[in-house]
Amino acid sequence: MLFLVIGFISLVMMLFTNRFLVFGGLSIISFFIYFMMVGNGTWVTLLLFLFGIMLLILEVFIPDFGLIGIAGVAMIIFGYFTNRQDIWGSVLDLGLAIIIAVITAFILIQKGYKFLPGKSSLILGNSLYTQKGYTSGKDYTLYLGKKGTALTTLRPSGKVDISGKVLDVLSDGKIIVEGAMVQVIHVEGTKIIVKEL
């Protein structure tokens, strides 16, 4: 069981530090020793187990509705449990190893380690505020306070001509008839709200 625990802890360390090759290699060696010492010790079961772990790690990088992750879990279970005859001993060993690995991950997070350090392309690190010049679409705030003419009756949505530009707008709650003069009183993203003058 010791080598199984070392293998899972090495996997956690691999995902929370930049030493991918060191901890990845240590993990493979630990799993190899465990599979050769405990149970049938066949290469097929070890390869299935390792390939399942690789698929679980790949699941982090490829969004596919969990299909790769499910295949990974299935291969881990099949590879691990076909290696041993003692089912309850297998469950106990695997359960304890996973619990210790989760505790290790929790401790690393508490100490400030980040999941997949240096892989900032996976997660948006900065907030993109309008004040900093970022926009999610066209900026309609330039129409704030401007006046125009209703091209359709606003009940409450419709079209308005402002400075020769046709815009989709919402009234401030009242019905505004076609041809009425309106003014933009509020802009929220792509939502333009007008009132009748």
N, C-alpha and C positions, 0 to 999 in steps of 0.2 A: 504494500500500500504506500510506502514511503516514496517510491519512484513515481507513482501515479500523482501524489500530492505535489512533488517537485515539478512534474510535467505541467500540471495545471497552473501552479504559481509562476512558472517560467512563461507560460502563455500570457498571463496577466501582465507580467513585467514587460513582455515584448510589446503589448498594446499600450502601455503607459510610459514607456521610455523610448529613447532613440536607438537603443541597442537591439535592433531587430534581429540581426544575424546571430548574436551571442545567445540571447534568450530563446530564439527560435530553434537553434541547434541544440541547446541544453534540453529544451522541451522534447524534441524528437528522440534524443539519446535516452532520456528518462522513460518515455513511453516504450521505446524499444526494449530496454532492460526489464521493465514491468511485464510486457507481453511475453518475453522469452522466459522469465522466471516463474510467472504465474499462469496457470492454465495450459492450453494446448501449445502455445508458442509458435503459431504459424504466421508466415509472412502475410498471408491474405488478410487475416483479421487485423493485423497491425496497419496494413496499408488502407483498409477500409476505415479504420478508426482515424488515422491521420488525414485521409482525404475528406472525411466528414468534418473534422475541425477546420480544415482549409476552406471548405464551403461555408462554414459558419462565419469565418473571418471575411470571406468574399461578400457575404450578405451585407456587411456594413458598407461596402463600396458600391454595390449594384442594387438599386431599388427595383425589385421584381415581385412585389406582393408576397414575399416570404418563401417563394418556391425553392430557391437555393438553400435557404436556412432549413426548411423542412427536410429536404434531401440530405443535408448535412447531419441533422439530428438522427434521421433514420440510419444513416451509414455508421454513425458513432455507436448507436444502440446495437445494431446488428454486429458490427465488428467487435465491440466490447463483450457482449453477452454470448457470442458464439465461441469466444476464447476461453471461457470458464464454464465448468460444470456446476459449480456452487453458485446458484442464482442469488441467494440471500447475501452471501459474502460479497458478490459482485456489486449488488445494490448498496451495501454498506460502504464498501471501498469508494465507489464512484460518488455516492452522496457526500461522504466526509471530504473527499478531495474537492468537490464543487463548492461546498460550504467554506472550506479554508480559502479557496481561490476568491470567492465573493468577499470574504472578510479582508483579504489582502487588497483587493481592488478598492474597497471602502476606505481602508487605511491610507492608500496612496492618494485617493481623492481628497481626504481630509488634510493630507500634508501638502496639497497644492498641485499634485501631478494632474496632467490633462490627458484625456483619452486621445490616442493617436497624435502626439505632439508633432508639430511641424507640418501637419496635413490640414492647414487652414483652408484649403480649397473645398473641403467637405462642409465647412460651417462658415457662414457669413459672420466675420468677426466685428465689423463696424456697422453702426446704425446709419442709414442713409436718410438724413433729415433734409427737408426742403431748405432750411436756413443755411445748410452747407452747400447748396447748389444742386442737390439730387432731386429728381422728379420721377414719378412713376408714369407720367403721361404728359399731356399738354398742360401748361400752367394757365388757368382761367382767371387768376386773381387780378390780371390786368384789366378785366372788365368790371371790377368792383366799383360801384358808383356811377357807371356809364348809363346812358339813357338810350332807349330804342323803341321800336314799334312791334306790337304783337302781330305776327303773320298768320297765326291760327288762334282759335279760342283756347285759352289755357284752363284745363279742367283736371287737375292742376298743371299737367305738363303740356307742352306745345313748343312752337317755334317762334323765335324773336329775331328781328333784324337789328343788330347793334353795329353802327359804323360800317354798314355794308357787309357785315358778316352774319350769316344765318346760324343761330345757336339753338340747341335743345335746352329748354329751361323748365323750371318749376315755379308756380306762383307761390305766394306766401300763405296759401290756404284758401284764398278766394278765387272765384271764377273771373277771369279777365277776358273780355271779348276781343275778337279780332279787330285790329286797327287802333287799339288803345295804346297810349304812351306808357312805357314801363321803365323802371330803374332797377339795376342789379344791386341787391342789398346784402347778399351773402354768397360766398363761394366756398365749397367744401369738396376738395378733390376735383372731380369732373361734374359735380352737382352745382348748378347755377340757380339761385333763387332770386326772383324778381317781385316787385310790388307795383301796383298800378299808381300812376301819378294823377 
